[in-house]
Structure formats: structure tokens, C-alpha cells
Amino acid sequence: MAYDEQLANRIREALIERGIEDIEEKKMFRGLCFMVNGKMCLCVSGDEMMCRIGPEYKEALELTGVRGMIRNGKPLKDYVYVSPDIIKIKKEFESWVDKSLAFNKFARATKK
């Protein structure tokens, strides 16, 4: 499945605007992930944005247009997918980017 290039560009620009310097892009999860400080932070999968927001994900799952991440049949904590209808609104998009960056400070890097 191809990923939304425009969404990838929006994420790229948002990270640069916030002065984030340690950004690496990796193809993962049928899309493109943005690693910040060596830790997965945001991804584009299809036309959705995956956000690593930490424990706040539980409350986020109650919001319209947000769904959990399932891997190997099991829900993953800390991650949510946000629908294109939500993130097309600039204020909402910015909010999800900020939530992901806020958690990134506390997130652990995946073992290599």
C-alpha cells in the first residue's frame, strides 16, 4: 500500500518548523516513519497518521477518527492511528504532532 506523500511532507515540515534536527525517515508499517532522536515518533500509513503518544492513547481511543494499532493480533499501547478527516484540520494535525513530540522525550528507543 502506498502512503500519502502530501501527509509525509506535512509531517516533515512540521518537524522542521519545530526545530527538530535529529530526524530519520524509515519505510515501515506499509508506510514512512519519522524517527526523532532515534525513536519512532510519527508515521504515515496509507492516508492515516500513526502517532506515538504514550499512555494518553487510552483516552485518545475514545475520540472520533482515532483507532488503536494492532500488531500480530494484539493491541499496542502508546500508538494510535488518526484518520485523514481529523488531520486535514491544521489545528488538529498540529495537536497530534505536538502530542507525539511531547511523548518522544520519554519514549524508549527500540533495541537494534
Secondary structure, DSSP 8 states (H G I E B T S, - for coil): ----HHHHHHHHHHHHHTT---EEEEEETTEEEEEETTEEEEEEETTEEEEE-GGGHHHHTTSTTEEEEEETTEEEEEEEEE-HHHHTSHHHHHHHHHHHHHHHTT------
